[in-house]
């Protein structure tokens, strides 16, 4: 199971990084701001982390159920593996010196009208100062004459030959909402890691505990595909719950309801840990009841 978890996590992480980065570059093709590529690369790394974590835990739970791995051993193993990979990848992204400039904003380009920007063979001549990068400009696409572009973005974009955005408004809301929630989850992990290692460890462990405790979902029926579909829906709900609890207003409301006994930083980890423990207790008690019933029938 360790090998399965490792390979699955790496595969999903690499795929998520590539998908997020490529889609971001396609979206930036209409704007071409300076330093955009490195900023989008940073987002791709961080967004890929929670995406890989959610998908890997779900597939590993299903794999352990199909291989008839005992639930206690499977849940404990997945928690250990997920903690190791999450901490390792977060520390790696944050600590590697080559990636540090990614998280710093690119210096603004100051120039008068006539500044030429180039990216992938496409050249843009700004007709106003560089501070108004979204102002009117001339666009040169390889093999085509200059095109006057008054509005670079929006429904009145005058460059009709550029390809449609892969993650623009045409994307279904369900897919866009997942991308938004994953980016918020990644930002929460990154902010906690930068603020305090204890905050980060508590948050990551509680989230992994909650996800790993959902082993019973992949054992509800005899059809593994149906169990996977149900598990995916529940995991989507956990992601939405994560976004909901991390909202500042909700955090403050829960903290005031608890009378300030729990710091706002630990509200979400405590909620995740409590839910995970309750689900594990439910799973254990259900299994005990089944064994007693089978003994009585036998």
Residue pairs with C-beta under 8 A, 6 or more apart in sequence:
1 60
1 63
1 64
1 67
1 69
1 74
1 77
1 78
2 77
2 81
4 60
4 63
5 56
5 60
5 77
5 78
5 81
5 82
5 85
6 81
6 85
8 55
8 56
8 59
8 60
9 52
9 53
9 56
9 81
9 85
12 48
12 51
12 52
12 55
12 56
13 48
13 49
13 51
13 52
13 89
14 48
16 44
16 47
16 48
16 51
16 52
17 44
17 45
17 48
18 44
20 40
20 43
20 44
20 47
20 48
21 40
21 41
21 44
22 166
23 166
23 167
24 40
24 43
24 44
25 37
25 40
26 163
26 165
26 166
26 167
27 165
27 166
27 167
27 168
28 36
28 37
28 40
29 119
29 120
29 122
29 162
29 163
30 152
30 153
30 157
30 159
30 162
30 165
31 133
31 134
31 152
31 153
32 117
32 119
32 122
32 124
33 133
34 106
34 108
34 109
34 117
35 105
35 106
35 107
36 106
38 101
38 102
38 106
39 102
39 105
39 106
41 102
42 99
42 102
42 103
43 183
43 186
45 93
45 99
45 102
46 93
46 183
46 186
46 187
46 189
46 190
47 179
47 182
47 183
47 186
49 86
49 89
49 90
49 93
49 186
49 189
50 182
50 185
50 186
50 189
50 239
51 182
53 82
53 85
53 86
53 207
53 208
53 211
54 211
54 235
54 238
54 239
56 82
56 85
57 78
57 82
57 208
57 211
57 212
57 235
58 211
58 228
58 231
58 232
58 235
60 74
60 78
60 81
61 74
61 78
61 212
61 214
61 215
61 217
61 218
61 231
62 218
62 224
62 227
62 228
62 231
64 74
64 77
64 78
64 215
65 74
65 215
65 218
65 219
65 224
65 227
66 224
71 215
71 216
71 283
71 287
74 215
75 212
75 213
75 215
75 280
78 208
78 212
79 205
79 208
79 209
79 212
82 208
82 211
82 212
83 204
83 205
83 208
86 204
86 208
87 201
87 204
90 189
90 190
90 193
90 200
90 204
91 193
93 99
94 190
94 193
94 194
108 130
108 131
109 115
109 130
110 130
110 131
111 126
111 129
111 130
112 129
112 130
113 126
113 127
113 128
113 129
114 125
114 126
114 127
115 125
115 126
115 130
116 123
116 124
116 125
116 126
117 123
117 124
117 126
118 124
121 141
121 142
122 139
122 140
122 141
122 142
123 139
123 140
124 137
124 138
124 139
124 140
125 137
125 138
125 139
125 140
125 146
126 132
126 133
126 135
126 137
127 135
127 136
127 137
127 138
128 135
128 136
134 152
134 153
136 148
136 149
136 150
136 151
137 149
137 152
138 146
138 147
138 148
138 149
139 146
139 147
139 149
139 159
140 146
140 147
141 147
141 159
141 161
141 162
144 161
147 158
147 159
147 161
148 158
149 157
149 158
149 159
150 156
150 158
151 157
151 158
152 159
164 170
167 175
167 176
167 179
177 240
178 236
178 239
180 243
181 239
181 240
181 242
181 243
182 239
184 242
184 243
184 246
185 239
185 242
185 243
185 246
188 203
188 242
188 246
189 200
189 203
189 204
192 199
192 200
192 203
192 265
193 200
196 265
199 265
199 266
202 266
202 269
203 268
203 269
203 272
205 269
205 273
206 268
206 269
206 270
206 271
206 272
206 273
206 276
207 242
207 269
207 272
209 272
209 273
209 276
209 277
210 238
210 272
210 273
210 275
210 276
210 279
211 235
211 238
212 276
213 275
213 276
213 277
213 279
213 280
213 283
214 231
214 234
214 235
214 238
214 279
215 283
216 279
216 282
216 283
216 286
217 227
217 230
217 231
217 234
218 224
218 227
218 228
218 231
219 227
220 227
220 230
221 227
242 268
242 272
244 250
245 251
245 254
245 267
245 268
245 271
246 268
251 264
251 267
251 268
252 264
254 267
254 271
255 262
255 263
255 264
255 267
258 267
262 270
